[in-house]
C-alpha cells in the first residue's frame, strides 16, 4: 500500500514525515534544507510509492493564512509540476511546533536535542500527518 508523506515547509528547513505502508502510524522521516526538498522527494519517490502529499498550511489564530502561506502556495505549485499524478492536501499546522516541543519534553529529550530545530521540524511534520489521518476517520 502506498504511503502518505507530510511536509512542514519552512524558509530554511523542512520537516518530513511518512506513514507506514498500511497508513496506520505517522513517523518522522527527516529534516532537509528547503532548497534541497524537491530533489529529496524525487529520490524518495523512486524507492517508495506515495499516495498523497500532506502540506502543513500556516494559519493565524483567526484561521486566516499567515505570512508564510505564500511560500507554501508557491512550493505547492512546484510540487504539482514535479508530481502531477500525486494528490496534494493542505492541513492546518497551527500549534504544531509547540506541540512538537512539548512531546519532546514529555518523551525525555535532552535540552540539546530540543534546541536542534530540525528535530522540531520533523516532529511537527509527524503531528500534521497524524492529525490529517485522524481527520479522515
trRosetta pair geometry for C-beta under 8 A, 3 or more apart (Angstrom, degrees):
i j d omega theta_ij theta_ji phi_ij phi_ji
1 21 4.9 122 59 165 82 79
1 22 5.8 86 50 -100 140 38
1 23 6.5 -94 128 -11 131 98
1 51 7.8 -13 164 -52 76 130
2 21 7.6 -40 -108 -145 2 70
2 48 7.8 115 -147 160 69 79
2 49 3.9 -92 -108 116 94 102
2 50 6.0 81 -178 172 113 5
2 51 3.7 138 101 -52 121 87
3 18 4.9 12 166 -173 137 107
3 19 5.0 179 -154 60 80 81
3 20 7.4 -142 -112 118 101 10
3 21 6.3 -65 -69 -98 86 46
3 23 7.0 167 -131 -79 46 81
3 48 5.7 -10 19 163 129 123
3 49 6.8 134 14 83 76 60
3 50 5.9 -44 70 -111 82 56
3 51 6.5 -173 72 6 24 91
4 18 6.9 160 83 -154 51 57
4 19 4.6 52 41 -2 87 121
4 23 6.0 75 -4 -123 105 106
4 26 7.8 -50 80 -101 110 93
4 50 7.5 83 -124 -159 21 74
4 51 5.8 -45 -75 59 63 105
4 52 5.5 -12 -122 64 83 85
4 53 7.8 149 -167 -105 67 17
4 54 5.9 31 172 -13 111 115
4 129 6.3 151 112 -151 115 107
4 132 7.3 -158 159 98 149 131
4 133 7.1 174 49 -75 158 100
5 16 6.7 -11 -175 -167 97 97
5 17 7.4 162 -158 85 52 45
5 18 5.0 -18 -104 -101 72 84
5 19 7.9 -111 -65 9 42 75
5 29 7.6 -12 -140 -10 92 154
5 41 7.6 134 132 -131 155 98
5 44 7.4 114 -114 123 152 143
5 50 5.2 -35 -4 -134 121 118
5 52 7.7 -170 32 94 69 43
5 53 5.6 -32 75 -112 91 65
5 54 7.1 178 88 23 39 77
5 129 7.9 -65 -175 -103 17 130
6 16 7.0 154 82 -156 56 48
6 17 4.6 -9 57 60 106 93
6 18 7.4 -170 18 -77 73 35
6 26 7.0 10 9 -148 134 124
6 53 7.5 133 -101 -170 32 57
6 54 4.2 -30 -103 72 83 103
6 55 7.5 176 -156 -78 62 25
6 56 7.1 66 178 -39 100 87
6 91 7.7 -42 -133 38 114 132
6 125 4.8 156 107 -178 101 84
6 126 7.3 153 67 -84 135 24
6 128 4.9 167 179 92 138 107
6 129 3.5 -132 -17 -67 146 101
6 132 6.8 174 -94 15 125 141
7 14 6.0 -10 -165 179 92 116
7 15 7.4 145 -160 81 41 56
7 16 5.9 -9 -103 -104 64 73
7 37 7.6 73 -142 -164 127 130
7 53 6.4 1 -3 -172 114 105
7 54 7.2 168 19 84 69 52
7 55 5.1 -17 63 -112 105 69
7 56 6.7 -134 95 9 56 83
7 125 6.3 -22 -132 -127 13 116
8 14 6.4 164 79 -164 58 61
8 15 3.8 5 49 55 115 104
8 16 7.7 -139 23 -62 76 33
8 17 7.9 50 -14 -3 101 101
8 56 4.8 24 -112 13 62 143
8 93 6.5 136 -126 -138 87 144
8 96 6.8 -142 -117 111 129 145
8 121 5.4 -173 88 -169 126 71
8 122 7.5 -163 33 -93 125 24
8 124 4.3 90 -114 102 164 108
8 125 4.0 -120 -10 -69 104 79
8 128 6.0 168 -75 -6 92 142
9 14 5.2 -9 -119 -120 46 109
9 34 7.0 80 -160 -124 73 113
9 37 7.8 33 -119 -122 86 167
9 55 6.4 7 -16 -159 119 98
9 56 6.6 -168 17 57 76 90
9 68 7.8 168 100 159 95 114
9 71 6.8 -170 135 118 122 102
9 72 5.1 142 69 -106 142 84
9 75 5.5 -173 -137 46 152 167
10 13 5.0 5 70 68 132 57
10 14 5.5 -169 29 -81 79 55
10 15 7.5 61 -9 -4 115 79
10 34 6.1 -131 79 -66 64 125
10 68 7.8 -31 -127 -157 50 141
10 121 6.3 -79 -9 -121 139 125
11 34 6.5 -117 151 -1 19 162
11 68 7.2 -108 -47 -127 95 108
11 71 6.5 -67 -88 -146 75 171
12 33 6.9 -56 169 -143 62 73
12 34 6.0 178 156 0 10 115
13 31 5.4 13 179 176 116 108
13 32 7.2 159 -154 82 69 29
13 33 6.3 -57 -102 -109 62 41
13 34 6.3 -123 -86 -37 8 86
13 117 6.4 136 40 115 152 110
13 118 5.8 -116 -171 -97 152 76
13 121 5.2 -113 120 -59 114 168
14 31 6.9 167 81 -155 39 63
14 32 5.7 -20 60 63 91 78
14 33 7.7 41 15 138 86 12
14 34 4.9 107 -28 -96 106 73
14 37 5.1 29 39 -95 152 127
14 121 6.7 165 168 174 14 132
14 125 7.9 73 164 -71 67 132
15 28 7.3 -55 -173 -140 104 95
15 30 7.9 -179 -151 98 48 40
15 31 5.2 -27 -99 -101 63 86
15 118 7.4 152 -88 -165 86 54
15 120 7.6 -104 -68 106 142 47
15 121 3.1 -174 -53 146 108 76
15 122 4.0 -161 -150 -75 100 38
15 123 7.1 -72 -158 28 150 39
15 124 5.3 114 54 58 158 92
15 125 3.7 -158 120 -21 100 115
15 126 7.8 -80 153 -12 123 72
16 28 7.8 101 86 -166 51 58
16 29 4.5 -54 109 65 94 116
16 30 5.2 2 54 58 112 73
16 31 7.1 177 15 -87 78 34
16 32 6.7 20 -10 5 123 102
16 40 7.4 -144 -34 127 160 135
16 122 6.4 -24 46 -120 47 87
16 125 5.5 -123 -116 168 6 170
17 26 5.3 40 152 177 127 99
17 27 6.3 174 -160 85 88 33
17 28 5.2 -53 -102 -104 92 39
17 29 5.5 170 -114 -2 27 89
17 122 6.3 130 -64 -173 85 71
17 125 3.9 168 -8 120 100 98
17 126 4.0 164 -109 -79 152 59
17 128 7.2 153 37 56 130 91
17 129 4.7 -133 96 -1 123 142
18 26 7.3 176 96 -147 22 63
18 27 6.2 -23 66 60 68 83
18 29 5.0 64 -2 -59 99 126
18 48 7.5 4 -151 139 154 162
18 129 7.5 -145 -105 -133 9 166
19 22 7.8 -118 149 72 109 44
19 23 4.4 31 146 -120 153 56
19 24 7.1 130 -171 35 105 37
19 25 6.6 138 -152 75 69 42
19 26 5.6 -45 -91 -92 68 59
19 27 7.5 118 -123 14 22 80
19 129 6.7 -161 -57 169 83 128
19 133 7.0 120 -93 -77 128 138
20 23 6.9 -141 67 -52 65 19
20 24 5.7 -23 51 43 118 84
20 25 5.1 42 -8 51 114 90
20 27 7.0 71 -53 -5 77 119
23 51 7.7 -25 -76 24 133 148
23 133 6.8 -179 171 -124 92 124
26 126 4.9 146 130 -158 109 71
26 127 8.0 174 104 -57 145 15
26 129 3.9 154 -132 101 139 116
26 130 4.3 -125 28 -62 139 78
26 133 6.5 -163 -44 -3 113 136
27 126 6.5 -26 -170 -118 10 115
28 122 4.0 80 -157 146 112 108
28 123 5.8 -33 -80 -78 133 50
28 125 6.7 108 -120 68 72 103
28 126 4.7 -58 -64 -51 75 126
29 44 8.0 39 171 -123 149 145
29 122 6.7 -144 51 -149 50 116
29 125 7.6 -67 27 103 88 141
30 40 7.3 -137 87 -171 139 140
30 122 6.3 -152 107 -103 10 133
31 118 3.6 179 75 -161 159 93
31 119 7.4 -86 -22 -53 143 25
31 121 4.7 93 -117 78 120 123
31 122 4.8 -105 -54 -43 90 104
32 36 5.1 -115 167 85 113 107
32 37 5.6 147 92 -90 122 62
32 40 4.8 -97 -83 -45 173 162
33 36 4.6 70 67 14 90 108
33 37 7.5 -125 96 -42 47 74
34 37 5.4 -17 -157 -27 42 121
36 39 5.4 -63 -169 49 65 113
36 40 5.7 71 134 -31 87 105
37 40 5.6 -58 -148 35 30 113
37 41 6.3 26 158 -17 67 107
37 75 7.7 -7 90 -148 149 123
38 41 5.7 -55 -146 38 33 110
38 42 6.3 34 156 -21 66 105
38 78 6.4 -83 -82 144 133 121
38 79 7.5 -148 -105 -91 94 63
38 82 5.7 -163 -153 -75 111 166
39 42 5.8 -53 -146 35 31 112
39 43 6.4 29 156 -16 64 107
40 43 5.9 -61 -153 38 28 109
40 44 6.2 27 152 -19 66 109
41 44 5.5 -53 -143 37 32 112
41 45 6.1 33 157 -21 66 107
41 79 7.6 -25 105 -125 170 92
41 82 7.3 86 93 121 124 143
41 83 7.4 -80 141 -40 126 132
42 45 5.8 -55 -146 36 28 111
42 46 7.0 37 151 -29 59 99
42 82 6.7 -96 -74 -180 102 124
43 46 5.8 -49 -161 19 35 115
43 47 7.6 8 153 0 62 103
44 47 6.5 -76 -163 44 36 95
44 48 5.9 -30 166 37 77 109
44 50 7.6 64 117 -52 103 123
45 48 6.7 -78 -118 66 29 70
45 49 7.9 55 -154 -117 67 27
45 50 5.6 -59 -111 0 91 120
45 83 7.0 -158 -95 -101 163 120
50 53 6.9 27 163 -61 130 73
50 83 7.5 -30 79 -154 133 147
50 86 5.6 16 102 -131 106 142
51 86 7.5 131 138 -144 18 91
51 87 7.7 -17 146 41 64 99
52 86 6.2 166 -112 178 37 84
52 87 4.5 -27 -118 74 101 93
52 88 7.0 173 -169 -87 82 25
52 89 6.0 36 160 -3 128 104
53 79 6.3 -89 57 172 171 142
53 83 7.3 109 -26 83 128 149
53 86 6.1 76 -15 133 94 117
53 87 7.3 -162 30 100 70 49
53 88 4.7 -13 66 -114 106 74
53 89 7.1 179 90 29 55 65
54 88 8.0 166 -84 -162 25 54
54 89 5.0 -18 -110 72 70 100
54 90 7.7 132 -164 -117 57 16
54 91 5.4 8 -177 -2 103 125
54 128 6.3 171 126 135 113 103
54 129 5.7 134 69 -104 141 70
54 132 4.7 -70 -147 -49 150 175
55 72 6.2 143 157 -170 125 108
55 75 7.5 166 -140 96 142 116
55 76 6.1 -115 13 -86 171 101
55 79 7.7 -171 -66 18 135 167
55 88 6.3 13 -7 -174 116 101
55 89 7.2 173 22 87 72 46
55 90 5.1 -38 72 -107 92 67
55 91 7.2 153 74 21 40 74
56 72 7.6 -109 88 -124 60 140
56 90 7.6 57 179 -160 7 71
56 91 6.1 -47 -105 73 49 81
56 92 7.7 -7 -154 129 69 16
56 93 3.2 57 -172 -67 109 136
56 96 6.6 -78 -136 17 142 158
56 124 7.1 -4 -67 145 166 103
56 125 7.1 -114 -26 -107 125 59
56 128 4.4 -87 -79 -111 103 152
57 65 6.9 -69 170 -117 102 96
57 69 6.4 39 -168 -121 81 97
57 72 6.1 157 -119 127 60 159
57 90 4.1 49 -43 177 123 116
57 91 6.5 161 11 64 91 25
57 92 6.1 -45 64 -94 93 36
57 93 6.1 163 54 1 37 95
58 65 6.7 77 88 -163 71 70
58 66 4.1 -70 133 43 107 119
58 67 7.8 -44 110 53 137 49
58 68 4.4 41 38 71 159 110
58 69 5.3 -135 64 -64 90 75
58 72 6.5 169 11 -22 93 142
58 93 5.8 -43 -84 61 51 114
58 94 7.7 107 -152 -71 48 61
59 63 5.7 -9 177 -146 131 37
59 64 6.7 151 -156 79 81 26
59 65 5.9 -62 -105 -105 65 40
59 66 6.0 -178 -125 -21 9 90
59 69 7.5 61 -78 -73 52 124
59 92 5.6 -38 14 -137 135 88
59 93 7.3 141 13 47 83 64
59 94 5.2 -58 66 -53 95 107
60 63 7.1 -55 71 13 69 14
60 64 5.2 -3 38 61 113 79
60 65 7.4 43 -2 107 87 9
60 66 5.2 134 -52 -79 78 82
60 94 7.9 42 150 -100 4 118
61 94 7.4 122 -90 -143 47 140
65 69 3.5 -9 176 -29 117 171
65 70 8.0 118 137 -40 130 61
66 69 5.5 135 58 -25 56 97
67 70 7.2 -41 175 12 46 103
68 71 5.4 -48 -169 35 63 115
68 72 6.4 65 136 -23 79 102
69 72 5.3 -54 -149 37 40 114
69 73 6.2 42 153 -21 70 102
70 73 5.8 -51 -148 35 31 112
70 74 6.5 33 152 -19 63 104
71 74 5.7 -54 -150 36 32 112
71 75 6.4 32 151 -19 65 105
72 75 5.6 -54 -149 36 32 112
72 76 6.4 39 150 -25 65 102
72 90 7.7 91 148 -123 129 119
73 76 5.5 -48 -148 29 34 115
73 77 6.9 39 151 -21 62 98
74 77 5.8 -49 -159 28 35 113
74 78 6.9 32 147 -13 64 103
75 78 5.6 -56 -154 38 39 111
75 79 6.1 41 149 -23 70 106
76 79 5.4 -52 -144 37 33 115
76 80 6.4 38 154 -23 65 102
76 88 5.9 142 -150 148 98 156
76 90 7.6 -35 -91 -70 143 107
77 80 5.8 -52 -150 32 30 112
77 81 6.7 29 151 -17 62 104
78 81 5.7 -55 -154 35 34 112
78 82 6.3 24 154 -12 68 110
79 82 5.8 -60 -144 42 31 106
79 83 5.9 -27 173 35 69 105
79 88 6.1 105 109 -92 129 142
80 83 7.0 -77 -125 66 20 67
80 84 6.3 55 173 -103 63 58
80 88 6.5 -84 -75 -5 85 141
81 84 7.0 2 -142 -64 19 89
83 86 4.2 -25 154 31 117 116
89 132 6.6 121 106 -150 134 132
91 128 5.5 135 87 -172 123 91
91 131 6.4 148 165 94 134 106
91 132 4.5 -84 -85 -82 159 104
91 135 7.4 172 -132 26 116 148
92 131 7.7 -87 68 128 82 143
93 96 4.8 -57 -171 2 77 132
93 124 7.0 53 -163 172 112 108
93 128 5.4 -19 -104 -96 92 116
95 98 5.3 -59 -161 47 67 107
95 99 5.5 70 140 -27 86 105
96 99 5.4 -56 -142 41 33 113
96 100 6.0 41 155 -27 67 103
96 124 4.1 95 136 -150 112 89
96 127 4.7 168 -143 84 98 131
96 128 5.8 -3 -110 -55 155 85
97 100 5.6 -50 -147 31 30 114
97 101 6.6 30 153 -17 62 103
97 120 5.8 44 -147 166 79 119
97 124 5.4 -8 -80 -91 55 133
98 101 5.6 -50 -148 36 36 112
98 102 6.3 37 152 -18 65 105
99 102 5.7 -55 -147 39 32 112
99 103 6.3 31 154 -19 66 105
99 124 7.6 115 66 -110 92 69
99 127 5.4 121 99 -134 129 161
100 103 5.9 -55 -148 36 29 108
100 104 6.5 32 152 -21 63 104
100 119 7.9 162 160 126 118 71
100 120 4.7 117 113 -154 134 70
100 121 8.0 104 165 -36 172 13
100 123 3.8 129 -146 101 107 113
100 124 4.6 -63 -46 -62 143 71
100 126 7.9 115 -108 50 102 97
100 127 6.1 -120 -69 -13 85 135
101 104 5.7 -54 -151 33 32 112
101 105 6.6 32 151 -18 65 103
101 114 6.3 75 -142 -156 82 108
101 120 6.0 3 -66 -117 77 116
102 105 5.6 -52 -149 35 34 111
102 106 6.2 32 153 -17 67 107
103 106 5.5 -51 -141 41 34 111
103 107 6.0 31 156 -17 65 111
103 123 6.3 -170 72 179 126 134
103 127 7.7 -176 -8 -72 149 118
104 107 5.7 -61 -144 42 27 108
104 109 3.9 -33 177 19 89 145
104 113 6.7 -161 -170 113 124 105
104 114 5.1 148 120 -98 141 92
104 119 6.8 81 -101 135 141 122
104 120 7.3 -68 -25 -89 143 74
104 123 6.6 -115 -55 -43 100 174
105 108 7.9 55 173 -58 29 19
105 109 6.6 -67 -74 43 29 94
105 114 7.0 40 -66 -94 75 142
109 113 4.3 -117 -176 86 104 129
109 114 5.3 124 112 -54 123 88
109 119 7.6 145 -151 152 151 151
110 113 4.7 97 57 4 77 102
110 114 7.2 -147 96 -4 42 86
111 114 5.6 -57 -149 38 35 110
111 115 6.4 38 152 -24 67 104
112 115 5.7 -50 -148 31 33 113
112 116 7.1 41 151 -27 60 98
113 116 5.8 -47 -159 21 37 115
113 119 5.8 65 173 -43 77 174
114 119 7.2 -102 -111 81 28 136
114 120 7.5 62 -160 -60 57 103
116 119 4.6 72 91 -3 102 109
116 120 7.6 168 96 -7 59 82
117 120 5.6 -55 -157 37 46 111
117 121 6.3 49 147 -25 73 104
118 121 5.5 -51 -147 33 36 116
118 122 6.6 24 161 -11 68 103
119 122 6.5 -61 -149 39 29 99
119 123 6.3 23 156 -13 65 112
120 123 5.8 -61 -144 43 30 108
120 124 6.0 37 154 -26 66 107
121 124 5.6 -53 -148 33 28 114
121 125 6.6 30 152 -19 62 102
122 125 5.4 -44 -149 32 39 116
122 126 6.6 45 149 -22 63 101
123 126 5.3 -49 -152 33 38 117
123 127 6.5 40 149 -20 66 101
124 127 5.6 -51 -149 35 34 111
124 128 6.4 39 151 -21 65 103
125 128 5.6 -50 -149 34 33 115
125 129 6.4 31 153 -17 64 107
126 129 5.8 -56 -148 38 30 110
126 130 6.2 29 155 -18 66 107
127 130 5.8 -53 -141 38 30 109
127 131 6.1 30 157 -18 64 109
128 131 5.9 -61 -150 39 25 110
128 132 6.3 27 152 -21 63 108
129 132 5.6 -52 -147 34 31 113
129 133 6.4 30 155 -18 65 104
130 133 5.8 -53 -149 35 31 110
130 134 6.4 30 153 -18 64 107
131 134 5.7 -55 -146 38 31 111
131 135 6.3 32 154 -22 65 107
132 135 5.8 -57 -149 34 29 111
132 136 6.8 29 153 -21 63 104
133 136 5.9 -56 -156 31 33 112
134 137 7.8 52 176 -70 35 22
